[in-house]
């Protein structure tokens, strides 16, 4: 067991999950202002090896391990997080207008299951503010922009929200992720249905095609889709010619949890992430990869807490992986551990 997991994480869990998140990131931001500290962090947490490099949808990643959206919603900490060994960082979910998100508390730990339940509700400062943050960044790490619609925007008008954020962030991100799969914005998942989704993606790709340098567009899907819905996703990706898929977002399922049912019920609604999601997200990756005959790249996310978890997703068909809950439970050393595991497997 690592020092972080044995001593640091238990201490952090004494405090509200959302509040301590910002405290920890303030500490990291302060530490990175100390001379030589960024270099020391990179020495500890970064694994450099040419064999880890990946070229996916026209971008060159220094390693295949990224930070999933949700951790840095507003692009506040990309410079600091880049010192922890990540191959890429995804900000967001960003909406065109700032919004508070759902009522607090809205982030909960299920320590027994090494999981999280969140119903954040796309709390963020808006796409203009995120663009301003990214404009000031110094790191050259690959940045993804995860975009969604505002809570009060009707689904019929959602495309305008996505276009606004797309154009605001376009100069400052390397790829885009279309989030229609969060369970925490009412009605959002209805945009995953075949016709609305095709219209949204075709509109964004049309706008993207007018740019001097089009950016890769990926679709983030829910793990709760049926095989028939996944077949539709494959068809839509091919028809709209977007660059790939991220599988998967959080789940609304509460199956196979060891946490007491009464405690889970007391938490209420929200998306579940962490170890309980591992199996289903890998199943989705494998289905998409095999059924499409590897027609497009997949970024695998969900329940990655170790090198073995990441390798399982890569073997299932993922080209890259992302961590979120695993990063919180296992600590920053998880990125280097995964990279070292990948090198041993000779991927």
C-alpha positions as a LaTeX table, in Angstrom:
\begin{tabular}{lrrr}
\hline
Residue & $x$ (\AA) & $y$ (\AA) & $z$ (\AA) \\
\hline
Unk1 & 0.00 & 0.00 & 0.00 \\
Unk2 & 1.37 & 3.41 & $-0.98$ \\
Unk3 & 2.12 & 6.19 & 1.52 \\
Unk4 & $-0.68$ & 8.24 & $-0.06$ \\
Unk5 & $-3.29$ & 5.52 & 0.31 \\
Unk6 & $-2.22$ & 4.57 & 3.84 \\
Unk7 & $-1.80$ & 8.02 & 5.36 \\
Unk8 & $-2.82$ & 10.92 & 3.07 \\
Unk9 & $-6.14$ & 9.70 & 1.69 \\
Unk10 & $-7.59$ & 8.69 & 5.11 \\
Unk11 & $-6.76$ & 12.18 & 6.39 \\
Unk12 & $-8.40$ & 13.87 & 3.38 \\
Unk13 & $-11.59$ & 11.87 & 3.86 \\
Unk14 & $-12.20$ & 13.57 & 7.20 \\
Unk15 & $-13.41$ & 16.57 & 5.19 \\
Unk16 & $-16.21$ & 17.26 & 2.72 \\
Unk17 & $-15.19$ & 15.78 & $-0.63$ \\
Unk18 & $-15.80$ & 18.90 & $-2.72$ \\
Unk19 & $-14.21$ & 21.34 & $-0.27$ \\
Unk20 & $-11.03$ & 19.29 & 0.19 \\
Unk21 & $-10.68$ & 19.01 & $-3.59$ \\
Unk22 & $-10.16$ & 22.78 & $-3.82$ \\
Unk23 & $-7.90$ & 22.87 & $-0.75$ \\
Unk24 & $-5.61$ & 20.20 & $-2.20$ \\
Unk25 & $-5.44$ & 21.97 & $-5.57$ \\
Unk26 & $-4.65$ & 25.29 & $-3.84$ \\
Unk27 & $-1.76$ & 23.52 & $-2.08$ \\
Unk28 & $-0.51$ & 22.09 & $-5.39$ \\
Unk29 & $-0.78$ & 25.50 & $-7.05$ \\
Unk30 & 1.19 & 27.11 & $-4.22$ \\
Unk31 & 3.81 & 24.34 & $-4.24$ \\
Unk32 & 4.38 & 24.78 & $-7.97$ \\
Unk33 & 5.36 & 28.42 & $-7.37$ \\
Unk34 & 8.30 & 27.29 & $-5.23$ \\
Unk35 & 11.56 & 27.26 & $-7.25$ \\
Unk36 & 12.43 & 23.81 & $-8.63$ \\
Unk37 & 9.26 & 22.22 & $-7.22$ \\
Unk38 & 7.68 & 21.56 & $-10.66$ \\
Unk39 & 10.89 & 19.82 & $-11.73$ \\
Unk40 & 10.93 & 17.76 & $-8.51$ \\
Unk41 & 7.31 & 16.70 & $-9.06$ \\
Unk42 & 8.08 & 15.66 & $-12.62$ \\
Unk43 & 11.07 & 13.69 & $-11.40$ \\
Unk44 & 8.85 & 11.82 & $-8.92$ \\
Unk45 & 5.72 & 11.29 & $-10.99$ \\
Unk46 & 6.67 & 11.35 & $-14.67$ \\
Unk47 & 7.69 & 8.29 & $-16.67$ \\
Unk48 & 9.53 & 9.20 & $-19.85$ \\
Unk49 & 9.91 & 6.61 & $-22.57$ \\
Unk50 & 9.49 & 6.86 & $-26.33$ \\
Unk51 & 7.62 & 3.55 & $-26.22$ \\
Unk52 & 4.81 & 5.24 & $-24.32$ \\
Unk53 & 4.12 & 7.77 & $-27.07$ \\
Unk54 & 0.88 & 7.42 & $-29.03$ \\
Unk55 & $-0.32$ & 9.18 & $-32.17$ \\
Unk56 & $-4.12$ & 9.19 & $-32.09$ \\
Unk57 & $-6.51$ & 11.29 & $-34.24$ \\
Unk58 & $-3.56$ & 13.31 & $-35.48$ \\
Unk59 & $-2.23$ & 14.25 & $-32.04$ \\
Unk60 & 0.97 & 12.99 & $-30.45$ \\
Unk61 & 0.54 & 11.98 & $-26.79$ \\
Unk62 & 3.68 & 11.55 & $-24.68$ \\
Unk63 & 1.92 & 8.70 & $-22.87$ \\
Unk64 & $-1.59$ & 7.19 & $-23.05$ \\
Unk65 & $-2.75$ & 8.14 & $-19.53$ \\
Unk66 & $-4.96$ & 11.21 & $-19.21$ \\
Unk67 & $-6.99$ & 13.01 & $-16.56$ \\
Unk68 & $-10.72$ & 12.74 & $-17.22$ \\
Unk69 & $-13.08$ & 15.69 & $-17.31$ \\
Unk70 & $-14.66$ & 16.78 & $-14.04$ \\
Unk71 & $-11.48$ & 17.23 & $-12.05$ \\
Unk72 & $-10.49$ & 20.61 & $-13.51$ \\
Unk73 & $-13.77$ & 22.04 & $-14.73$ \\
Unk74 & $-12.54$ & 25.53 & $-15.56$ \\
Unk75 & $-8.98$ & 24.88 & $-16.73$ \\
Unk76 & $-7.57$ & 26.41 & $-13.56$ \\
Unk77 & $-4.80$ & 23.89 & $-12.89$ \\
Unk78 & $-3.52$ & 22.55 & $-16.21$ \\
Unk79 & 0.03 & 23.82 & $-15.59$ \\
Unk80 & 0.17 & 22.28 & $-12.12$ \\
Unk81 & $-1.43$ & 18.97 & $-13.11$ \\
Unk82 & 0.95 & 18.62 & $-16.04$ \\
Unk83 & 3.74 & 18.05 & $-13.50$ \\
Unk84 & 2.10 & 14.82 & $-12.29$ \\
Unk85 & 2.93 & 12.73 & $-15.35$ \\
Unk86 & $-0.27$ & 12.89 & $-17.38$ \\
Unk87 & $-0.13$ & 12.47 & $-21.13$ \\
Unk88 & $-3.14$ & 14.74 & $-21.57$ \\
Unk89 & $-5.71$ & 16.65 & $-19.49$ \\
Unk90 & $-9.40$ & 17.11 & $-20.24$ \\
Unk91 & $-11.11$ & 20.15 & $-18.77$ \\
Unk92 & $-14.82$ & 20.66 & $-18.24$ \\
Unk93 & $-17.59$ & 19.95 & $-18.59$ \\
Unk94 & $-17.86$ & 23.55 & $-19.79$ \\
Unk95 & $-21.15$ & 25.24 & $-20.68$ \\
Unk96 & $-21.51$ & 28.53 & $-22.60$ \\
Unk97 & $-22.87$ & 30.41 & $-19.59$ \\
Unk98 & $-21.65$ & 30.10 & $-16.03$ \\
Unk99 & $-23.87$ & 28.06 & $-13.73$ \\
Unk100 & $-23.79$ & 27.08 & $-10.07$ \\
Unk101 & $-24.67$ & 23.42 & $-10.59$ \\
Unk102 & $-26.84$ & 21.40 & $-8.25$ \\
Unk103 & $-27.32$ & 22.03 & $-4.54$ \\
Unk104 & $-24.58$ & 20.95 & $-2.13$ \\
Unk105 & $-23.60$ & 18.45 & $-0.87$ \\
Unk106 & $-23.23$ & 16.88 & $-4.32$ \\
Unk107 & $-20.06$ & 14.77 & $-4.18$ \\
Unk108 & $-19.93$ & 11.66 & $-2.00$ \\
Unk109 & $-17.37$ & 8.95 & $-1.27$ \\
Unk110 & $-18.23$ & 5.27 & $-1.09$ \\
Unk111 & $-14.95$ & 4.28 & 0.54 \\
Unk112 & $-15.88$ & 0.63 & 0.94 \\
Unk113 & $-16.37$ & 0.38 & $-2.84$ \\
Unk114 & $-13.58$ & 2.84 & $-3.73$ \\
Unk115 & $-16.17$ & 4.82 & $-5.65$ \\
Unk116 & $-17.72$ & 8.27 & $-5.89$ \\
Unk117 & $-21.24$ & 9.48 & $-6.50$ \\
Unk118 & $-21.59$ & 12.97 & $-7.89$ \\
Unk119 & $-24.48$ & 15.14 & $-8.99$ \\
Unk120 & $-22.43$ & 18.26 & $-9.65$ \\
Unk121 & $-24.63$ & 19.46 & $-12.51$ \\
Unk122 & $-22.01$ & 21.05 & $-14.77$ \\
Unk123 & $-20.95$ & 23.69 & $-12.23$ \\
Unk124 & $-18.49$ & 25.92 & $-14.10$ \\
Unk125 & $-17.61$ & 29.52 & $-14.87$ \\
Unk126 & $-18.60$ & 29.35 & $-18.54$ \\
Unk127 & $-16.70$ & 28.82 & $-21.77$ \\
Unk128 & $-15.41$ & 32.39 & $-21.93$ \\
Unk129 & $-13.80$ & 32.10 & $-18.50$ \\
Unk130 & $-12.28$ & 28.72 & $-19.37$ \\
Unk131 & $-10.86$ & 30.17 & $-22.58$ \\
Unk132 & $-9.26$ & 32.99 & $-20.59$ \\
Unk133 & $-7.64$ & 30.49 & $-18.22$ \\
Unk134 & $-6.28$ & 28.35 & $-21.04$ \\
Unk135 & $-4.96$ & 31.43 & $-22.82$ \\
Unk136 & $-2.62$ & 32.02 & $-19.86$ \\
Unk137 & $-1.31$ & 28.47 & $-19.54$ \\
Unk138 & 2.38 & 27.76 & $-20.04$ \\
Unk139 & 2.42 & 23.99 & $-20.41$ \\
Unk140 & 2.31 & 22.36 & $-23.84$ \\
Unk141 & 0.44 & 19.26 & $-22.61$ \\
Unk142 & $-2.46$ & 18.15 & $-24.82$ \\
Unk143 & $-5.73$ & 19.65 & $-23.58$ \\
Unk144 & $-9.22$ & 18.37 & $-24.30$ \\
Unk145 & $-12.29$ & 20.53 & $-23.98$ \\
Unk146 & $-15.37$ & 18.70 & $-22.70$ \\
Unk147 & $-18.50$ & 20.71 & $-23.53$ \\
Unk148 & $-22.18$ & 20.45 & $-22.59$ \\
Unk149 & $-25.38$ & 22.45 & $-22.52$ \\
Unk150 & $-26.69$ & 24.73 & $-19.79$ \\
Unk151 & $-29.35$ & 23.28 & $-17.52$ \\
Unk152 & $-32.04$ & 25.76 & $-18.60$ \\
Unk153 & $-31.39$ & 25.33 & $-22.32$ \\
Unk154 & $-34.07$ & 23.25 & $-24.02$ \\
Unk155 & $-32.83$ & 20.21 & $-25.92$ \\
Unk156 & $-34.18$ & 21.69 & $-29.16$ \\
Unk157 & $-31.76$ & 24.60 & $-28.69$ \\
Unk158 & $-28.85$ & 22.58 & $-27.28$ \\
Unk159 & $-26.84$ & 22.76 & $-30.50$ \\
Unk160 & $-26.36$ & 26.52 & $-30.01$ \\
Unk161 & $-24.86$ & 25.93 & $-26.56$ \\
Unk162 & $-22.39$ & 23.40 & $-27.94$ \\
Unk163 & $-21.45$ & 25.72 & $-30.83$ \\
Unk164 & $-20.84$ & 28.65 & $-28.47$ \\
Unk165 & $-18.49$ & 26.66 & $-26.22$ \\
Unk166 & $-16.85$ & 25.04 & $-29.24$ \\
Unk167 & $-15.97$ & 28.40 & $-30.75$ \\
Unk168 & $-14.89$ & 29.95 & $-27.44$ \\
Unk169 & $-12.49$ & 27.10 & $-26.66$ \\
Unk170 & $-11.38$ & 26.33 & $-30.21$ \\
Unk171 & $-8.11$ & 28.34 & $-30.13$ \\
Unk172 & $-7.01$ & 26.83 & $-26.80$ \\
Unk173 & $-7.77$ & 23.10 & $-26.82$ \\
Unk174 & $-6.41$ & 20.26 & $-28.92$ \\
Unk175 & $-9.57$ & 18.16 & $-29.10$ \\
Unk176 & $-13.23$ & 18.39 & $-28.12$ \\
Unk177 & $-15.52$ & 16.03 & $-26.25$ \\
Unk178 & $-19.28$ & 16.27 & $-26.69$ \\
Unk179 & $-20.90$ & 15.36 & $-23.39$ \\
Unk180 & $-24.48$ & 14.18 & $-23.83$ \\
Unk181 & $-24.19$ & 11.44 & $-21.22$ \\
Unk182 & $-24.03$ & 13.05 & $-17.80$ \\
Unk183 & $-26.94$ & 11.89 & $-15.62$ \\
Unk184 & $-26.93$ & 15.14 & $-13.65$ \\
Unk185 & $-28.48$ & 17.56 & $-16.15$ \\
Unk186 & $-32.20$ & 16.87 & $-16.64$ \\
Unk187 & $-32.98$ & 15.57 & $-20.13$ \\
Unk188 & $-29.38$ & 15.64 & $-21.33$ \\
Unk189 & $-29.16$ & 11.91 & $-22.02$ \\
Unk190 & $-32.08$ & 12.23 & $-24.45$ \\
Unk191 & $-29.52$ & 13.84 & $-26.79$ \\
Unk192 & $-27.90$ & 10.40 & $-27.09$ \\
Unk193 & $-30.88$ & 9.23 & $-29.13$ \\
Unk194 & $-30.02$ & 8.61 & $-32.76$ \\
Unk195 & $-31.55$ & 11.54 & $-34.63$ \\
Unk196 & $-30.82$ & 14.35 & $-32.12$ \\
Unk197 & $-27.26$ & 13.10 & $-31.77$ \\
Unk198 & $-26.66$ & 12.92 & $-35.51$ \\
Unk199 & $-27.95$ & 16.46 & $-35.93$ \\
Unk200 & $-25.76$ & 17.79 & $-33.12$ \\
Unk201 & $-22.58$ & 16.09 & $-34.32$ \\
Unk202 & $-23.12$ & 16.95 & $-37.98$ \\
Unk203 & $-23.67$ & 20.61 & $-37.08$ \\
Unk204 & $-20.48$ & 20.71 & $-35.00$ \\
Unk205 & $-18.46$ & 18.93 & $-37.68$ \\
Unk206 & $-19.77$ & 21.36 & $-40.29$ \\
Unk207 & $-18.58$ & 24.28 & $-38.18$ \\
Unk208 & $-15.32$ & 22.47 & $-37.47$ \\
Unk209 & $-14.74$ & 21.96 & $-41.19$ \\
Unk210 & $-14.82$ & 25.71 & $-41.77$ \\
Unk211 & $-11.86$ & 26.23 & $-39.44$ \\
Unk212 & $-8.35$ & 26.63 & $-40.80$ \\
Unk213 & $-7.27$ & 23.65 & $-38.71$ \\
Unk214 & $-10.19$ & 21.39 & $-37.70$ \\
Unk215 & $-9.92$ & 19.82 & $-34.23$ \\
Unk216 & $-10.76$ & 16.20 & $-33.38$ \\
Unk217 & $-14.29$ & 15.79 & $-32.00$ \\
Unk218 & $-15.10$ & 12.86 & $-29.71$ \\
Unk219 & $-18.38$ & 11.69 & $-28.23$ \\
Unk220 & $-18.62$ & 10.72 & $-24.54$ \\
Unk221 & $-21.22$ & 8.04 & $-23.97$ \\
Unk222 & $-22.97$ & 6.53 & $-20.95$ \\
Unk223 & $-22.16$ & 3.00 & $-19.76$ \\
Unk224 & $-25.89$ & 2.36 & $-19.41$ \\
Unk225 & $-26.58$ & 2.09 & $-23.15$ \\
Unk226 & $-27.95$ & $-1.17$ & $-24.55$ \\
Unk227 & $-26.16$ & $-3.06$ & $-27.31$ \\
Unk228 & $-28.75$ & $-1.74$ & $-29.78$ \\
Unk229 & $-27.94$ & 1.81 & $-28.70$ \\
Unk230 & $-24.22$ & 1.08 & $-28.99$ \\
Unk231 & $-24.88$ & $-0.13$ & $-32.55$ \\
Unk232 & $-26.47$ & 3.26 & $-33.21$ \\
Unk233 & $-23.39$ & 4.98 & $-31.75$ \\
Unk234 & $-21.13$ & 3.06 & $-34.15$ \\
Unk235 & $-23.32$ & 4.05 & $-37.09$ \\
Unk236 & $-23.45$ & 7.69 & $-35.98$ \\
Unk237 & $-19.67$ & 7.94 & $-35.53$ \\
Unk238 & $-19.12$ & 6.58 & $-39.02$ \\
Unk239 & $-21.81$ & 8.75 & $-40.61$ \\
Unk240 & $-20.82$ & 12.01 & $-38.91$ \\
Unk241 & $-17.10$ & 11.26 & $-39.28$ \\
Unk242 & $-16.20$ & 12.41 & $-35.81$ \\
Unk243 & $-12.81$ & 11.28 & $-34.53$ \\
Unk244 & $-13.73$ & 8.82 & $-31.78$ \\
Unk245 & $-15.55$ & 7.90 & $-28.59$ \\
Unk246 & $-14.91$ & 8.15 & $-24.86$ \\
Unk247 & $-16.32$ & 5.16 & $-22.98$ \\
Unk248 & $-17.64$ & 5.85 & $-20.54$ \\
Unk249 & $-19.27$ & 8.46 & $-18.35$ \\
Unk250 & $-20.64$ & 7.71 & $-14.87$ \\
Unk251 & $-23.45$ & 5.19 & $-14.36$ \\
Unk252 & $-26.85$ & 5.52 & $-12.74$ \\
Unk253 & $-26.69$ & 1.84 & $-11.76$ \\
Unk254 & $-26.17$ & 0.87 & $-8.12$ \\
Unk255 & $-25.66$ & $-2.85$ & $-8.71$ \\
Unk256 & $-23.08$ & $-4.93$ & $-6.82$ \\
Unk257 & $-22.15$ & $-2.23$ & $-4.28$ \\
Unk258 & $-20.90$ & $-3.39$ & $-0.89$ \\
Unk259 & $-21.79$ & $-0.08$ & 0.79 \\
Unk260 & $-24.93$ & $-0.44$ & 2.92 \\
Unk261 & $-28.08$ & 0.13 & 0.82 \\
Unk262 & $-29.43$ & 2.61 & 3.36 \\
Unk263 & $-26.30$ & 4.75 & 3.02 \\
Unk264 & $-26.49$ & 4.64 & $-0.78$ \\
Unk265 & $-30.19$ & 5.54 & $-0.70$ \\
Unk266 & $-29.44$ & 8.44 & 1.65 \\
Unk267 & $-26.99$ & 9.89 & $-0.87$ \\
Unk268 & $-29.65$ & 9.84 & $-3.58$ \\
Unk269 & $-29.29$ & 10.56 & $-7.28$ \\
Unk270 & $-26.03$ & 11.00 & $-9.12$ \\
Unk271 & $-23.50$ & 9.34 & $-11.37$ \\
Unk272 & $-21.40$ & 6.53 & $-9.91$ \\
Unk273 & $-17.70$ & 6.29 & $-10.78$ \\
Unk274 & $-14.77$ & 4.26 & $-9.51$ \\
Unk275 & $-14.15$ & 0.53 & $-9.18$ \\
Unk276 & $-17.79$ & $-0.61$ & $-9.56$ \\
Unk277 & $-17.79$ & 0.91 & $-13.06$ \\
Unk278 & $-14.70$ & $-0.96$ & $-14.27$ \\
Unk279 & $-16.36$ & $-4.07$ & $-15.66$ \\
Unk280 & $-19.18$ & $-2.33$ & $-17.53$ \\
Unk281 & $-16.98$ & 0.35 & $-19.09$ \\
Unk282 & $-14.60$ & $-2.33$ & $-20.34$ \\
Unk283 & $-17.54$ & $-4.27$ & $-21.79$ \\
Unk284 & $-18.65$ & $-1.16$ & $-23.69$ \\
Unk285 & $-15.13$ & $-0.58$ & $-25.01$ \\
Unk286 & $-14.83$ & $-4.18$ & $-26.18$ \\
Unk287 & $-18.25$ & $-4.13$ & $-27.84$ \\
Unk288 & $-17.57$ & $-0.89$ & $-29.71$ \\
Unk289 & $-14.11$ & $-2.01$ & $-30.79$ \\
Unk290 & $-15.12$ & $-5.48$ & $-31.99$ \\
Unk291 & $-18.47$ & $-4.53$ & $-33.55$ \\
Unk292 & $-16.96$ & $-1.59$ & $-35.45$ \\
Unk293 & $-13.84$ & $-3.58$ & $-36.37$ \\
Unk294 & $-11.71$ & $-0.88$ & $-34.74$ \\
Unk295 & $-13.11$ & 1.77 & $-37.07$ \\
Unk296 & $-12.35$ & 4.63 & $-34.66$ \\
Unk297 & $-10.20$ & 5.31 & $-31.58$ \\
Unk298 & $-11.70$ & 4.83 & $-28.12$ \\
Unk299 & $-10.56$ & 6.52 & $-24.91$ \\
Unk300 & $-11.27$ & 4.14 & $-22.03$ \\
Unk301 & $-12.34$ & 5.54 & $-18.66$ \\
Unk302 & $-14.14$ & 4.07 & $-15.68$ \\
Unk303 & $-12.80$ & 2.20 & $-12.68$ \\
Unk304 & $-9.09$ & 2.44 & $-13.47$ \\
Unk305 & $-7.30$ & 2.12 & $-10.12$ \\
Unk306 & $-4.17$ & 0.24 & $-11.22$ \\
Unk307 & $-1.94$ & $-0.58$ & $-14.17$ \\
Unk308 & $-3.83$ & $-3.86$ & $-14.55$ \\
Unk309 & $-7.14$ & $-1.99$ & $-14.89$ \\
Unk310 & $-5.69$ & 0.29 & $-17.58$ \\
Unk311 & $-4.13$ & $-2.59$ & $-19.48$ \\
Unk312 & $-7.45$ & $-4.46$ & $-19.44$ \\
Unk313 & $-9.07$ & $-1.50$ & $-21.21$ \\
Unk314 & $-6.25$ & $-1.23$ & $-23.72$ \\
Unk315 & $-6.57$ & $-4.93$ & $-24.49$ \\
Unk316 & $-10.33$ & $-4.47$ & $-24.90$ \\
Unk317 & $-9.71$ & $-1.93$ & $-27.65$ \\
Unk318 & $-8.97$ & 1.45 & $-26.05$ \\
Unk319 & $-6.21$ & 3.55 & $-27.60$ \\
Unk320 & $-5.85$ & 5.83 & $-24.57$ \\
Unk321 & $-7.15$ & 5.76 & $-20.99$ \\
Unk322 & $-8.24$ & 8.35 & $-18.43$ \\
Unk323 & $-8.40$ & 8.33 & $-14.64$ \\
Unk324 & $-10.54$ & 10.28 & $-12.21$ \\
Unk325 & $-11.77$ & 8.38 & $-9.16$ \\
Unk326 & $-8.64$ & 6.20 & $-9.27$ \\
Unk327 & $-6.51$ & 9.35 & $-9.16$ \\
Unk328 & $-8.35$ & 10.44 & $-6.01$ \\
Unk329 & $-8.23$ & 7.06 & $-4.27$ \\
Unk330 & $-4.74$ & 5.95 & $-5.33$ \\
Unk331 & $-2.97$ & 9.32 & $-5.52$ \\
Unk332 & $-0.76$ & 10.95 & $-8.16$ \\
Unk333 & 1.54 & 7.93 & $-8.34$ \\
Unk334 & $-1.13$ & 6.08 & $-10.33$ \\
Unk335 & $-0.05$ & 7.68 & $-13.62$ \\
Unk336 & 3.55 & 6.49 & $-13.36$ \\
Unk337 & 2.41 & 3.06 & $-12.15$ \\
Unk338 & 0.19 & 2.67 & $-15.22$ \\
Unk339 & 2.94 & 3.82 & $-17.58$ \\
Unk340 & 5.40 & 1.36 & $-16.06$ \\
Unk341 & 2.83 & $-1.43$ & $-16.33$ \\
Unk342 & 2.22 & $-0.63$ & $-19.99$ \\
Unk343 & 5.95 & $-0.78$ & $-20.71$ \\
Unk344 & 6.17 & $-4.21$ & $-19.07$ \\
Unk345 & 3.28 & $-5.42$ & $-21.22$ \\
Unk346 & 5.01 & $-3.98$ & $-24.33$ \\
Unk347 & 1.93 & $-2.26$ & $-25.70$ \\
\hline
\end{tabular}
